Amino acid sequence: MRQPSVIARRVAAVSVSLVLAAGAAACGPDDNDAKGSGGDSTPHKGGTLTVLNSNPQQDFDPARLYTSGGGNVPSLVFRTLTTRNRENGEAGAEVVPDLATDTGRPNKDATVWTYTLKAGLKYEDGTAITSGDIKYGIERSFAPELSGGAPYLRDWLVGAADYQGPYKDKGGLDAIGTPDDRTIVFHLNKPEGEFPYLATQTQFTPVPKAKDTGTKYEEHPISSGPYKVVKNENDGEHLVLERNTYWSASTDAERKAYPDTVDVRSGLDSSVINQRLSASQGADSTAVTTDTNLGPAELAKVTGDKELAARVGTGHFGYTNYIAFNPTVKPFDNAKVRQAISYAVDRSSVVNAAGGSSLAEAATTFLPNQKSFGYEDYDLFPAGASGDAAKAKELLKEAGYADGLTVTLTHSNAKDFETSPEIATAIQDALKKAGITVKLQGLEDNDYSDKIHNVKTEPGFFLAHWGADWPSGGPFLAPIFDGRQIVKDGANFNTGLLNDKSVNAEIDAINKLTDLDAAAKRWGALDKKIGEQALTVPLFHPVYKRLVGKDIRNVVISDWTGVLDISQVAVK
């Protein structure tokens, strides 16, 4: 997932919503027992679930959505070949079958993937879902007017780089074969052992060609999931979903679909959302949010209220906030300067600036601290919680800066507690102790994004963050450290401009693995190898704290999304 400040849609991955936006066990028995106060805690079918969100569910078309694991609200309407396992914590980071009978069958070198659809799959109108519908759904995602989804298919599918979608090219993609109505075969340019993860993206949603209305399809997409869209006002600001009577739980082991109706209301201020969830009056008693966290001040109030504290779900999404260096800019071309800053950083003050230990966990690795990413616990520049100014000064002396130096740290002015002034100031204060004077350059969010993602304007020293398109080291390390992904005339995310042949070769070697556990170990080892070059200073991983209404049951929070899974919620 690209940085939220660049492409807001990717925040839905975290809010899954987003994007974007996006640890160890996601929740324990105490902090995730948000099942309502008193009465029967067993989940039952029926009732209306209200969703209170800040961001509208825009572009409600499977071609245009950029989600992780199929998204949250979108996954109630759109089923895909595979999906995320709807379980708490670590188990929820696994990929499992959805429309398909398994997670895919690769050929020997993982360049061809074959899927078989389950029998009896139907749309909301009772017609059968076919492999041709999935092929068409993918093809329409290439249409320029339906852009916005994950870019991988254009890169991975044979002959897809210049494809313009079925509206302009009636021939379709030869890389996708459909030998019969239940079989679909994908031919890839190179080995991709993580294709089952990609098949969770909404671009793999079946779309019946006869019902495709182009850019208007988002107003009433044809449901393959447990709910259908009966209202979509103001481009996703108000969505109403009702049961799809042709959906069958016998073909869907993941979605519980307890409520009869899901009423999604967006465009609300985050403080208002939390106030309404806290009060839980009327319909708000059976309400949740898929994109609004508790802030530091709100969390302090909630923590002091036993009843409210019992309604807080805690989750971790694969996401890292870090300092980025551009080694083509002096003095950051000197590895010892980068190492000195790594030692000088006071992570305890950074964590406090991010809202405290309840909302942020100190990081010394670029990969998030979850098994699915291949997390390997290491600290190459051990400075304790508060930094090691003496070691930093020693390295600066070796680098030729015995009298210290002055540098500029670029950050965003957005109040996001990630790349914002609070974090920048904490770093400024810590580095001062090591003899490094830090001047702060705060930019408005769009200007900041444009500056740090342009190779020609990228500063030498700035704040950045990265979230996962799926819970694996691949989409985490490759965009940031694969030299072949450096973009010179567009949005670039390889902040350290690293083009190391051995790193590139190892990325290719891991991508060939279809044993995801074996691949994870290799990603962890590669993370450590790259870390030795001190091209980033990992700062912290965010923790998500979200309230639910008092009559909400069955809160499930996985390590894939880090937030409540709306497909599991019951309202009585």
Secondary structure, 3 states (H helix, E strand, C coil): CCCCCCCCCEEECEECCCEEECCCCCCCCCCCCCCCCCCCCCCCCCCEEEEECCCCCCCCCCCCCCCCCCCCCHHHCCCCCEEECCCCEHHHHCEEECCECCCCEECCCCCEEEEEECCCCECCCCCECCHHHHHHHHHHCCCHHHCCCCCHHHHHECCCCCCCCCCCCCCCCCCEEEEECCEEEEEECCCCCCHHHHCCCHHHCCCCHHHCCHHHHHHCCCCCCCEEEEEEECCCCEEEEEECCCCCHHHCCCCCCCCCEEEEECCCCHHHHHHHHHHCCHHHHHEECCCCCCCHHHHHHHHCCHHHHCCEEEECCCEEEEEEECCCCCCCCCHHHHHHHHHHCCHHHHHHHCCCCCCEEECCCCCCCCHHHCCCCCCCCCCCCCCCHHHHHHHHHHCCCCCCEEEEEEEECCCCCCCCHHHHHHHHHHHHCCCEEEEEEEECHHHHHHHHCCCCCCCCEEEEEEECCCCCCHHHHHHHHCHHHCCCCCCCCCCCCCCCHHHHHHHHHHHCCCCHHHHHHHHHHHHHHHHCCCCEEEEEEECEEEECCCCCECCCEECCCCCECHHHCECC
